[in-house]
Amino acid sequence: MASSTLFAAITDPDEPDMSMELGNPFAQIDVLLSHNVSLVIIGGYAVIYHGYVRSTEDVDIIFERNGENELRLFAALSELDAFWIGEELDPETGIELTFPVTPGYVAKTHLMMLGTRFGYLDVFDFVPGLPAAHVSELIRTAELNTGRPFVSLDWLKRMKQVSNRPKDRDDFQQLP
């Protein structure tokens, strides 16, 4: 059974609504879901959901790419003030320039590594490490917790097993 303590604390009806505060990863997810974006949560928050509590720097999702869902995703990203970080440097500060997300960017980019007013968000339109897998299958088999779709443990373990990053190997070993 997946761990829900962390998630229940965030959505406890007796607690004040914290969903609009910086650093609450579910604020981003909730905005995406309010726009009916077809998605599944993967990465560190899925690992935590399935019982291995660890830190993570961003929210990772896979969205189902089709014309209508792209439009919904763009609307949600606009509400989140989403931006991508370019390779060009600001000549005065030496810091990378940022650019707002546009419909064209959403249409052509398969992995969007974004900043939002709530934190960082990585948006995939494919299953990392499993090119033959269909996104619709991950979404169909997602586990809902507090209305949010988390990737199933089976799919999460498959993704972690094929990744060669040390943190993914550790996640795979720690997952039930």
ZAMARTOR-359558 format. One record per residue: residue number from 1; x, z, y of N, C-alpha, C in turn; residue in three letters. Coordinates in steps of 0.2 Angstrom, whole numbers, plus 2048, in hexadecimal, padded with zeros to 3 digits. Layout:
// residues N
NUM / X / Z / Y / X / Z / Y / X / Z / Y / ALA
...
// end
This chain:
// residues 176
1 / 804 / 800 / 7FA / 800 / 800 / 800 / 804 / 800 / 806 / MET
2 / 803 / 7FC / 80B / 807 / 7FB / 811 / 806 / 802 / 815 / ALA
3 / 80B / 803 / 819 / 80B / 809 / 81E / 807 / 807 / 824 / SER
4 / 803 / 80B / 826 / 7FF / 80A / 82C / 7FF / 810 / 831 / SER
5 / 803 / 815 / 830 / 804 / 81A / 834 / 806 / 818 / 83B / THR
6 / 80B / 814 / 83C / 80E / 812 / 842 / 808 / 80E / 846 / LEU
7 / 804 / 80A / 842 / 7FF / 805 / 845 / 7F9 / 809 / 847 / PHE
8 / 7F7 / 80E / 843 / 7F1 / 812 / 844 / 7F3 / 816 / 84B / ALA
9 / 7F9 / 819 / 84C / 7FA / 81D / 852 / 7F9 / 819 / 858 / ALA
10 / 7FB / 812 / 858 / 7FA / 80E / 85E / 7F3 / 80D / 85F / ILE
11 / 7EE / 80D / 85A / 7E8 / 80B / 85B / 7E3 / 811 / 85A / THR
12 / 7E5 / 817 / 85A / 7E1 / 81D / 85A / 7DC / 81D / 860 / ASP
13 / 7D5 / 81D / 85E / 7D0 / 81D / 864 / 7D1 / 823 / 868 / PRO
14 / 7D3 / 828 / 866 / 7D4 / 82F / 86A / 7DA / 82F / 86E / ASP
15 / 7DE / 82A / 86E / 7E4 / 829 / 872 / 7E3 / 824 / 877 / GLU
16 / 7E7 / 825 / 87D / 7E6 / 820 / 882 / 7E8 / 819 / 880 / PRO
17 / 7E5 / 814 / 883 / 7E7 / 80D / 881 / 7EE / 80B / 884 / ASP
18 / 7F3 / 80A / 880 / 7F9 / 809 / 882 / 7FB / 801 / 881 / MET
19 / 7F6 / 7FD / 87F / 7F8 / 7F6 / 87D / 7FA / 7F2 / 883 / SER
20 / 7FA / 7F4 / 889 / 7FC / 7F0 / 88F / 803 / 7F2 / 891 / MET
21 / 806 / 7F7 / 88E / 80D / 7FA / 890 / 812 / 7F5 / 88D / GLU
22 / 818 / 7F5 / 891 / 81E / 7F1 / 88F / 820 / 7F5 / 889 / LEU
23 / 822 / 7F1 / 884 / 825 / 7F4 / 87E / 820 / 7F5 / 878 / GLY
24 / 81A / 7F4 / 87A / 815 / 7F4 / 874 / 814 / 7ED / 871 / ASN
25 / 817 / 7EC / 86B / 817 / 7E6 / 868 / 810 / 7E3 / 867 / PRO
26 / 80C / 7E7 / 866 / 805 / 7E5 / 864 / 801 / 7E2 / 86A / PHE
27 / 804 / 7E4 / 870 / 800 / 7E1 / 876 / 801 / 7D9 / 876 / ALA
28 / 807 / 7D7 / 874 / 808 / 7CF / 873 / 803 / 7CD / 86E / GLN
29 / 803 / 7D0 / 868 / 7FF / 7CD / 863 / 7F7 / 7CE / 865 / ILE
30 / 7F5 / 7D3 / 868 / 7EE / 7D3 / 86A / 7EC / 7CE / 86F / ASP
31 / 7F1 / 7CC / 874 / 7EF / 7C6 / 878 / 7EF / 7C0 / 874 / VAL
32 / 7F3 / 7BF / 870 / 7F3 / 7B9 / 86B / 7EC / 7B9 / 867 / LEU
33 / 7EB / 7BE / 864 / 7E4 / 7BE / 861 / 7DE / 7BE / 865 / LEU
34 / 7DF / 7C0 / 86B / 7D9 / 7C0 / 870 / 7D7 / 7B8 / 871 / SER
35 / 7DD / 7B4 / 871 / 7DC / 7AD / 872 / 7DB / 7A9 / 86B / HIS
36 / 7D9 / 7AD / 866 / 7D8 / 7AA / 85F / 7DE / 7A6 / 85C / ASN
37 / 7E4 / 7A8 / 85E / 7EA / 7A4 / 85B / 7EA / 7A6 / 854 / VAL
38 / 7EA / 7A1 / 84F / 7EB / 7A2 / 848 / 7F2 / 7A3 / 847 / SER
39 / 7F4 / 7AA / 845 / 7FB / 7AC / 844 / 7FC / 7B1 / 83F / LEU
40 / 802 / 7B3 / 83D / 803 / 7B8 / 838 / 80A / 7BB / 83B / VAL
41 / 80A / 7C2 / 83B / 810 / 7C6 / 83D / 815 / 7C6 / 837 / ILE
42 / 81B / 7C4 / 839 / 821 / 7C5 / 834 / 826 / 7C9 / 837 / ILE
43 / 82C / 7C9 / 834 / 832 / 7CC / 837 / 832 / 7D4 / 837 / GLY
44 / 835 / 7D7 / 83C / 836 / 7DE / 83C / 82F / 7E2 / 83B / GLY
45 / 82A / 7E0 / 83F / 824 / 7E4 / 83F / 820 / 7E3 / 838 / TYR
46 / 821 / 7DD / 835 / 81E / 7DD / 82E / 822 / 7E1 / 829 / ALA
47 / 828 / 7E2 / 82A / 82C / 7E6 / 826 / 82A / 7ED / 827 / VAL
48 / 829 / 7EF / 82D / 827 / 7F6 / 82F / 820 / 7F7 / 82B / ILE
49 / 81B / 7F2 / 82C / 815 / 7F3 / 82A / 815 / 7F4 / 822 / TYR
50 / 819 / 7F1 / 81F / 81A / 7F1 / 817 / 81E / 7F7 / 815 / HIS
51 / 820 / 7FC / 81A / 823 / 802 / 818 / 82A / 804 / 819 / GLY
52 / 82E / 7FF / 81B / 835 / 800 / 81D / 835 / 801 / 825 / TYR
53 / 836 / 807 / 827 / 836 / 808 / 82F / 83D / 807 / 831 / VAL
54 / 83E / 802 / 836 / 844 / 800 / 839 / 843 / 7FE / 840 / ARG
55 / 848 / 7FD / 844 / 847 / 7FA / 84A / 847 / 7F3 / 84A / SER
56 / 844 / 7F0 / 84F / 844 / 7E9 / 850 / 844 / 7E7 / 858 / THR
57 / 846 / 7E2 / 85A / 847 / 7E0 / 861 / 841 / 7DC / 863 / GLU
58 / 83D / 7D9 / 85F / 838 / 7D4 / 861 / 832 / 7D4 / 85C / ASP
59 / 82D / 7D0 / 85E / 828 / 7CF / 85A / 829 / 7C8 / 857 / VAL
60 / 828 / 7C7 / 851 / 829 / 7C0 / 84E / 822 / 7BE / 84B / ASP
61 / 820 / 7B8 / 84C / 819 / 7B6 / 849 / 81A / 7AE / 847 / ILE
62 / 816 / 7AC / 842 / 815 / 7A5 / 841 / 80E / 7A3 / 843 / ILE
63 / 80E / 79E / 846 / 807 / 79B / 848 / 806 / 795 / 845 / PHE
64 / 800 / 793 / 843 / 7FE / 78D / 840 / 7FD / 788 / 845 / GLU
65 / 801 / 783 / 844 / 802 / 77D / 849 / 7FC / 778 / 848 / ARG
66 / 7F8 / 777 / 84D / 7F3 / 772 / 84E / 7F1 / 772 / 855 / ASN
67 / 7EE / 76C / 857 / 7ED / 76B / 85E / 7E9 / 771 / 861 / GLY
68 / 7E3 / 773 / 85E / 7E0 / 779 / 861 / 7E3 / 77F / 862 / GLU
69 / 7E7 / 781 / 85C / 7EB / 787 / 85C / 7F1 / 787 / 861 / ASN
70 / 7F4 / 781 / 862 / 7F9 / 781 / 867 / 7F6 / 782 / 86E / GLU
71 / 7F0 / 780 / 870 / 7ED / 781 / 876 / 7EB / 788 / 877 / LEU
72 / 7E9 / 78C / 871 / 7E7 / 793 / 872 / 7EE / 797 / 873 / ARG
73 / 7F3 / 795 / 86F / 7FA / 798 / 870 / 7FC / 797 / 877 / LEU
74 / 7FC / 791 / 87A / 7FE / 790 / 881 / 7FA / 795 / 885 / PHE
75 / 7F4 / 795 / 885 / 7F0 / 79A / 889 / 7F2 / 7A1 / 888 / ALA
76 / 7F3 / 7A3 / 882 / 7F5 / 7AA / 881 / 7FC / 7AB / 884 / ALA
77 / 801 / 7A7 / 883 / 808 / 7A7 / 886 / 807 / 7A7 / 88D / LEU
78 / 803 / 7A3 / 890 / 802 / 7A3 / 898 / 800 / 7AA / 89A / SER
79 / 7FB / 7AD / 896 / 7F9 / 7B4 / 898 / 7FF / 7B9 / 898 / GLU
80 / 803 / 7B8 / 893 / 809 / 7BC / 892 / 80F / 7BB / 896 / LEU
81 / 80E / 7B6 / 89B / 813 / 7B4 / 89F / 81A / 7B2 / 89B / ASP
82 / 819 / 7AF / 896 / 81E / 7AD / 891 / 823 / 7A8 / 895 / ALA
83 / 829 / 7A9 / 893 / 82F / 7A5 / 895 / 834 / 7A4 / 890 / PHE
84 / 838 / 79F / 890 / 83D / 79E / 88C / 844 / 79E / 890 / TRP
85 / 849 / 79F / 88D / 850 / 7A0 / 890 / 854 / 79A / 88F / ILE
86 / 856 / 797 / 894 / 85A / 791 / 893 / 861 / 792 / 893 / GLY
87 / 865 / 78D / 892 / 86C / 78D / 891 / 870 / 78D / 898 / GLU
88 / 86C / 78A / 89D / 86F / 78A / 8A4 / 86F / 791 / 8A7 / GLU
89 / 875 / 792 / 8AB / 876 / 798 / 8AE / 874 / 797 / 8B6 / LEU
90 / 871 / 79D / 8B8 / 870 / 79D / 8BF / 877 / 79E / 8C3 / ASP
91 / 878 / 799 / 8C7 / 87F / 799 / 8CA / 881 / 7A0 / 8CE / PRO
92 / 87B / 7A3 / 8D1 / 87C / 7A9 / 8D5 / 87D / 7AF / 8D1 / GLU
93 / 87A / 7B0 / 8CB / 87A / 7B6 / 8C7 / 87E / 7B5 / 8C0 / THR
94 / 87E / 7AF / 8BE / 882 / 7AE / 8B8 / 87D / 7AF / 8B2 / GLY
95 / 877 / 7B0 / 8B3 / 872 / 7B2 / 8AE / 86E / 7AC / 8AC / ILE
96 / 86C / 7AB / 8A5 / 869 / 7A5 / 8A3 / 862 / 7A5 / 8A7 / GLU
97 / 860 / 79E / 8A9 / 85A / 79D / 8AC / 854 / 79D / 8A7 / LEU
98 / 84F / 7A0 / 8A9 / 849 / 7A0 / 8A5 / 844 / 79B / 8A8 / THR
99 / 840 / 798 / 8A3 / 83B / 793 / 8A4 / 834 / 795 / 8A2 / PHE
100 / 82F / 794 / 8A5 / 828 / 796 / 8A3 / 826 / 791 / 89D / PRO
101 / 823 / 794 / 898 / 820 / 790 / 892 / 81B / 78B / 895 / VAL
102 / 81B / 785 / 893 / 817 / 77F / 895 / 813 / 77D / 88E / THR
103 / 80E / 779 / 88F / 80B / 776 / 889 / 810 / 771 / 885 / PRO
104 / 814 / 76E / 889 / 819 / 769 / 886 / 81E / 76D / 882 / GLY
105 / 820 / 773 / 884 / 825 / 777 / 881 / 822 / 77A / 87A / TYR
106 / 81C / 77C / 87B / 818 / 77E / 875 / 817 / 779 / 870 / VAL
107 / 816 / 773 / 872 / 815 / 76D / 86E / 81B / 76B / 86A / ALA
108 / 821 / 76B / 86D / 827 / 768 / 86A / 82C / 76E / 867 / LYS
109 / 82A / 774 / 868 / 82F / 779 / 866 / 82D / 77D / 85F / THR
110 / 831 / 77C / 85A / 82F / 77F / 854 / 831 / 787 / 853 / HIS
111 / 836 / 789 / 857 / 837 / 790 / 857 / 838 / 792 / 85F / LEU
112 / 833 / 795 / 861 / 833 / 797 / 868 / 835 / 79F / 869 / MET
113 / 83B / 7A0 / 86C / 83E / 7A6 / 86D / 83C / 7A8 / 874 / MET
114 / 837 / 7AC / 875 / 834 / 7AD / 87C / 835 / 7B4 / 87E / LEU
115 / 835 / 7B5 / 885 / 834 / 7BB / 888 / 82D / 7BB / 88B / GLY
116 / 82A / 7C1 / 88B / 823 / 7C2 / 88E / 823 / 7C8 / 892 / THR
117 / 81E / 7CA / 895 / 81E / 7D0 / 899 / 81D / 7D6 / 895 / ARG
118 / 81D / 7D5 / 88E / 81D / 7DB / 88A / 823 / 7DC / 886 / PHE
119 / 827 / 7D7 / 886 / 82D / 7D7 / 882 / 82E / 7D0 / 87F / GLY
120 / 833 / 7D0 / 87A / 835 / 7C9 / 877 / 830 / 7C7 / 871 / TYR
121 / 82F / 7C1 / 870 / 82A / 7BE / 86B / 82D / 7B8 / 868 / LEU
122 / 82E / 7B8 / 862 / 831 / 7B2 / 85E / 82B / 7AE / 85B / ASP
123 / 829 / 7A8 / 85C / 824 / 7A4 / 85A / 826 / 79F / 855 / VAL
124 / 825 / 79F / 84F / 827 / 79A / 84A / 820 / 795 / 849 / PHE
125 / 822 / 78F / 847 / 81C / 78B / 844 / 81E / 789 / 83D / ASP
126 / 822 / 78C / 83A / 825 / 78B / 833 / 826 / 792 / 830 / PHE
127 / 827 / 792 / 829 / 829 / 798 / 826 / 831 / 798 / 825 / VAL
128 / 834 / 79D / 829 / 83B / 79D / 829 / 83E / 79D / 822 / PRO
129 / 843 / 799 / 820 / 846 / 799 / 81A / 842 / 795 / 814 / GLY
130 / 83C / 794 / 815 / 838 / 791 / 810 / 834 / 78B / 813 / LEU
131 / 838 / 785 / 813 / 835 / 77F / 817 / 82F / 77C / 813 / PRO
132 / 82F / 77D / 80D / 829 / 77A / 809 / 823 / 77F / 809 / ALA
133 / 823 / 785 / 80C / 81D / 789 / 80C / 819 / 787 / 812 / ALA
134 / 812 / 788 / 811 / 80D / 786 / 816 / 80B / 78C / 81A / HIS
135 / 80C / 78C / 820 / 80A / 791 / 825 / 803 / 794 / 823 / VAL
136 / 7FE / 78F / 822 / 7F7 / 791 / 820 / 7F7 / 796 / 81A / SER
137 / 7FB / 796 / 816 / 7FB / 79A / 810 / 7FD / 7A1 / 812 / GLU
138 / 802 / 7A2 / 816 / 804 / 7A8 / 819 / 7FE / 7AC / 81D / LEU
139 / 7FB / 7A7 / 821 / 7F5 / 7AA / 825 / 7EF / 7AC / 820 / ILE
140 / 7EE / 7A8 / 81B / 7E9 / 7A9 / 817 / 7EA / 7B0 / 813 / ARG
141 / 7F0 / 7B1 / 811 / 7F1 / 7B7 / 80D / 7F4 / 7BD / 811 / THR
142 / 7F3 / 7BD / 818 / 7F5 / 7C2 / 81C / 7F1 / 7C8 / 81B / ALA
143 / 7F4 / 7CE / 81C / 7F0 / 7D5 / 81C / 7EF / 7D7 / 823 / GLU
144 / 7E8 / 7D8 / 824 / 7E6 / 7DB / 82B / 7E7 / 7E2 / 82B / LEU
145 / 7EA / 7E4 / 831 / 7EA / 7EC / 832 / 7E9 / 7EC / 83A / ASN
146 / 7E4 / 7F0 / 83B / 7E1 / 7F1 / 842 / 7E0 / 7EA / 845 / THR
147 / 7DD / 7E5 / 841 / 7DC / 7DF / 843 / 7E1 / 7DA / 844 / GLY
148 / 7E7 / 7DC / 842 / 7ED / 7D8 / 843 / 7F0 / 7D5 / 83C / ARG
149 / 7F1 / 7CF / 83C / 7F3 / 7CC / 836 / 7FB / 7CD / 834 / PRO
150 / 7FC / 7D1 / 82F / 803 / 7D1 / 82D / 804 / 7CD / 827 / PHE
151 / 80A / 7CA / 826 / 80C / 7C6 / 820 / 80C / 7CA / 81A / VAL
152 / 80A / 7C8 / 815 / 809 / 7CB / 80E / 810 / 7CE / 80C / SER
153 / 811 / 7D3 / 808 / 817 / 7D5 / 806 / 81A / 7D0 / 802 / LEU
154 / 817 / 7CC / 7FE / 81A / 7C7 / 7FA / 81D / 7C2 / 7FE / ASP
155 / 81A / 7BF / 803 / 81D / 7BA / 808 / 822 / 7BD / 80C / TRP
156 / 822 / 7C3 / 80E / 827 / 7C6 / 812 / 82D / 7C7 / 80D / LEU
157 / 82D / 7C9 / 807 / 832 / 7C9 / 803 / 836 / 7C3 / 801 / LYS
158 / 831 / 7BD / 801 / 834 / 7B7 / 800 / 838 / 7B5 / 806 / ARG
159 / 836 / 7B6 / 80C / 83A / 7B4 / 812 / 840 / 7B8 / 812 / MET
160 / 840 / 7BE / 811 / 846 / 7C2 / 811 / 84B / 7C1 / 80C / LYS
161 / 849 / 7BF / 806 / 84D / 7BD / 801 / 851 / 7B7 / 802 / GLN
162 / 84E / 7B2 / 805 / 852 / 7AC / 807 / 856 / 7AC / 80D / VAL
163 / 855 / 7B1 / 811 / 859 / 7B2 / 817 / 860 / 7B5 / 815 / SER
164 / 865 / 7B3 / 819 / 86C / 7B5 / 817 / 86E / 7BA / 81C / ASN
165 / 86A / 7BD / 821 / 86C / 7C1 / 826 / 86D / 7C8 / 823 / ARG
166 / 871 / 7CC / 825 / 872 / 7D3 / 822 / 86C / 7D7 / 823 / PRO
167 / 868 / 7D7 / 828 / 862 / 7DB / 829 / 85D / 7D9 / 825 / LYS
168 / 85C / 7D2 / 823 / 857 / 7D0 / 81F / 859 / 7D2 / 817 / ASP
169 / 85F / 7D2 / 815 / 861 / 7D4 / 80F / 85F / 7DC / 80E / ARG
170 / 860 / 7E0 / 813 / 85F / 7E7 / 813 / 857 / 7E8 / 813 / ASP
171 / 853 / 7E4 / 817 / 84C / 7E4 / 817 / 84A / 7E3 / 810 / ASP
172 / 84C / 7DE / 80C / 84A / 7DC / 806 / 84B / 7E1 / 801 / PHE
173 / 851 / 7E4 / 801 / 852 / 7EA / 7FD / 84E / 7F0 / 7FE / GLN
174 / 84C / 7F1 / 804 / 848 / 7F7 / 806 / 841 / 7F6 / 805 / GLN
175 / 83E / 7F0 / 805 / 837 / 7EF / 804 / 835 / 7F1 / 7FD / LEU
176 / 82F / 7F3 / 7FD / 82C / 7F5 / 7F6 / 82C / 7EF / 7F1 / PRO
// end
